[in-house]
Amino acid sequence: MYCSFKVLGDEKLRKNKRENKKLNIKGIKKPKFIVFTDKDGTLNLEDQQLSNTLKLITKMGGMVVPITGRTVGDIKEDFKKRNIMLPPIIIGDNGAVVYSTVKDEFIIKRTLENEKATKILKAFIDMGGKSELIRYTDGNQIHASKEQTVKEYYRNSKTAKLHSKIEDKFRKNKDITKITLAGTKKEMEEMSKYAETLGFWTDMDATKFPKKGQGNYRLDIAPKNISKGKMVKAIAGYFKPEYGYICVGNGYNDVSMFKQAIDDGMVAAIMGNSDPELISQIQEYATKSNIGKAVIVPRDMNKANRWIHRTSKVIESHINANKFRGKKQKRKNKAILPNVPKVKVPKVMSNKQSNNTRTPKTKNKEIEK
C-alpha cells in the first residue's frame, strides 16, 4: 500500500501553484505522509482502537485529514464527544471549507452567491418542496427547520441550529457554503439540472432525512469549483509529504479524490461495501492510468479503521528502514574522514644513506675524552 510521493513531480506541483497560494497553513508541521479519509461509512468513531491509530500516525510524523460532506462543527463535535484527538486539518462541505484546529480558523471558505442561492430556494418551493426538507450550512453549523421530524433527526446534535422560518433565514444569510435539499429522486434530479445551469456543483444520493423509510434523496449544492479531489491536490501540493498520501472513502462524492490519488501515483482505498458500480469505475480508472493503485478495503475491517492502522504500520517500516540506511551511511562517511588534512611523512633512508650521514658534533666534553 506504500507509494512514493516523488512520482507527482515538479511539473504538476507548478500547475498547482495557484491553488497552493490560497493556503496559509501556519503552525502545522510538515507531515511525512497524509491519510485523507471520509467519515460516514468509512471511519468508525466508536472503535476504541481508532484513537491509538491516530496517535501512532502522529508519532510517526504523519497526519490524518477528515474530508467529508459534513460541516467542520459536526466533525469537531463527534471527535470531542468520544475523546479522540482532533486532527490538525478538517476539510468540510465536500471541499468548500478547509479548517485549522491548531489556529481555530478557516483556511479556505467558499460561499455561494446569495442571488443565485435564492433562485434555488424559489425553484424548490415552486415545485412543491417543503420547508422541513431545506437545509444549509455556513461551514461550521447546519441550519434547518424547527419541524418536529427535523427536531427528532437532530436531537443529539449540538451544531444544528433550527429556525421557525428557515426560508427567511436562508434569504438573509450571505455566508452559505452548501445547500442540501431532500425529496423524491425525480425532484432532486430536476433541481440538480437547474442548479447546474446556474453554475453550481451538485451531488445526489439516498438519505434517511428527515425520517427513515421515506425513500428520500438528498441533493447537495455548492460552489462550482469545489470538490474533495481539488482539496486533496491543494493540501498534498502544499505539504509535499515524503511518503505520499492515501485517500479512503465509500461514496460517489469521493470519486474526485480517488482519481486525484491515482493520477498522483498514490493509493485510492474504496470500502468493500460501496456501490459495485463505483468500485468497478475506480478500478477501471486505475488500470487505464497505470500510475496509482485502487485497493478494496475488506468488509470485516471494522470499517476502514484497521486497514488504516495496518497501512500506517507498513509506512512506518519504510520510515524506519530509511532511518537505518541513513545512520549506516553516516557511519560510513565518518570512516572515510574526507576532511583529514594531508601530513608529510618522512622518507625511509637506506643503510648506505644512513652510513654516509655525518654524526653531528657534540659540545659534550665527556664524550670527546
C-alpha positions, 0 to 999 in steps of 0.5 A, spaced: 500 500 500 506 504 500 507 509 494 512 514 493 510 521 493 516 523 488 512 520 482 507 527 482 513 531 480 515 538 479 511 539 473 504 538 476 506 541 483 507 548 478 500 547 475 498 547 482 501 553 484 495 557 484 491 553 488 497 552 493 497 560 494 490 560 497 493 556 503 496 559 509 497 553 513 501 556 519 503 552 525 502 545 522 508 541 521 510 538 515 507 531 515 511 525 512 505 522 509 497 524 509 491 519 510 485 523 507 479 519 509 471 520 509 467 519 515 460 516 514 461 509 512 468 509 512 471 511 519 468 508 525 468 513 531 466 508 536 472 503 535 476 504 541 482 502 537 481 508 532 484 513 537 491 509 538 491 509 530 491 516 530 496 517 535 501 512 532 500 516 525 502 522 529 508 519 532 510 517 526 510 524 523 504 523 519 497 526 519 490 524 518 485 529 514 477 528 515 474 530 508 467 529 508 460 532 506 459 534 513 460 541 516 467 542 520 462 543 527 459 536 526 466 533 525 469 537 531 463 535 535 463 527 534 471 527 535 470 531 542 464 527 544 468 520 544 475 523 546 479 522 540 484 527 538 482 532 533 486 532 527 490 538 525 486 539 518 478 538 517 476 539 510 468 540 510 462 541 505 465 536 500 471 541 499 468 548 500 471 549 507 478 547 509 479 548 517 485 549 522 484 546 529 491 548 531 489 556 529 481 555 530 480 558 523 478 557 516 483 556 511 479 556 505 471 558 505 467 558 499 460 561 499 455 561 494 452 567 491 446 569 495 442 571 488 443 565 485 442 561 492 435 564 492 433 562 485 434 555 488 430 556 494 424 559 489 425 553 484 424 548 490 418 551 493 415 552 486 415 545 485 412 543 491 418 542 496 417 543 503 420 547 508 422 541 513 426 538 507 431 545 506 437 545 509 444 549 509 450 550 512 455 556 513 461 551 514 461 550 521 453 549 523 447 546 519 441 550 519 434 547 518 427 547 520 424 547 527 419 541 524 418 536 529 421 530 524 427 535 523 427 536 531 427 528 532 433 527 526 437 532 530 436 531 537 443 529 539 446 534 535 449 540 538 451 544 531 444 544 528 441 550 529 433 550 527 429 556 525 421 557 525 422 560 518 428 557 515 426 560 508 427 567 511 433 565 514 436 562 508 434 569 504 438 573 509 444 569 510 450 571 505 455 566 508 452 559 505 457 554 503 452 548 501 445 547 500 442 540 501 435 539 499 431 532 500 425 529 496 423 524 491 429 522 486 425 525 480 425 532 484 432 532 486 434 530 479 430 536 476 433 541 481 440 538 480 439 540 472 437 547 474 442 548 479 447 546 474 445 551 469 446 556 474 453 554 475 453 550 481 456 543 483 451 538 485 451 531 488 445 526 489 444 520 493 439 516 498 438 519 505 434 517 511 432 525 512 428 527 515 425 520 517 427 513 515 423 509 510 421 515 506 425 513 500 428 520 500 434 523 496 438 528 498 441 533 493 447 537 495 449 544 492 455 548 492 460 552 489 462 550 482 469 549 483 469 545 489 470 538 490 474 533 495 479 531 489 481 539 488 482 539 496 486 533 496 491 536 490 491 543 494 493 540 501 498 534 498 501 540 493 502 544 499 505 539 504 509 535 499 509 529 504 515 524 503 511 518 503 505 520 499 498 520 501 492 515 501 485 517 500 479 512 503 472 513 502 465 509 500 461 514 496 460 517 489 462 524 492 469 521 493 470 519 486 474 526 485 479 524 490 480 517 488 482 519 481 486 525 484 490 519 488 491 515 482 493 520 477 498 522 483 501 515 483 498 514 490 493 509 493 485 510 492 482 505 498 474 504 496 470 500 502 468 493 500 461 495 501 460 501 496 456 501 490 459 495 485 458 500 480 463 505 483 468 500 485 468 497 478 469 505 475 475 506 480 478 500 478 477 501 471 480 508 472 486 505 475 488 500 470 487 505 464 492 510 468 497 505 470 500 510 475 496 509 482 493 503 485 485 502 487 485 497 493 478 494 496 478 495 503 475 488 506 468 488 509 470 485 516 475 491 517 471 494 522 470 499 517 476 502 514 479 503 521 484 497 521 486 497 514 488 504 516 492 502 522 495 496 518 497 501 512 500 506 517 504 500 520 507 498 513 509 506 512 512 506 518 517 500 516 519 504 510 520 510 515 524 506 519 528 502 514 530 509 511 532 511 518 537 505 518 540 506 511 541 513 513 545 512 520 549 506 516 551 511 511 553 516 516 557 511 519 560 510 513 562 517 511 565 518 518 570 512 516 572 515 510 574 522 514 574 526 507 576 532 511 583 529 514 588 534 512 594 531 508 601 530 513 608 529 510 611 523 512 618 522 512 622 518 507 625 511 509 633 512 508 637 506 506 643 503 510 648 506 505 644 513 506 644 512 513 652 510 513 654 516 509 650 521 514 655 525 518 654 524 526 653 531 528 658 534 533 657 534 540 659 540 545 659 534 550 666 534 553 665 527 556 664 524 550 670 527 546 675 524 552 
